[in-house]
């Protein structure tokens, strides 16, 4: 089966679907529990075709501008940010990027992708801790 990259543009069909199928029960305020932010080039080879029409840098501002697709007319108050690095390449950079992006958003947080090269000692707090200075 061939996987085509979505256009990442909202269509009239998307709007109609949301109004018909989702608008009656999607709450006014949401927390997105699963977003991947980072570099498109860091995505797994198997995802490159699917991701072809996405921006090279998926950051929190880009994510915020795209949320109206998924939750039309709703406020997305925060998110759990995951790295785009899922297959062992540049894992430390991906984890740091996800943490950095989450810190730019007052109600978001991040999770790390654990990989075999990581030690058993806890991650350095300065890398993954939310910034207390705003």
Secondary structure, DSSP 8 states (H G I E B T S, - for coil): -----------HHHHHHIIIIITTTS-SEEEEEEEEEEEGGGS-GGGTTTTTTS-SEE-HHHHHHHHHHHSTT-EEEEEEEEES--SSSSHHHHHHHHHHHHHTSTT-EE-----TTS-SS---HHHHS--S--
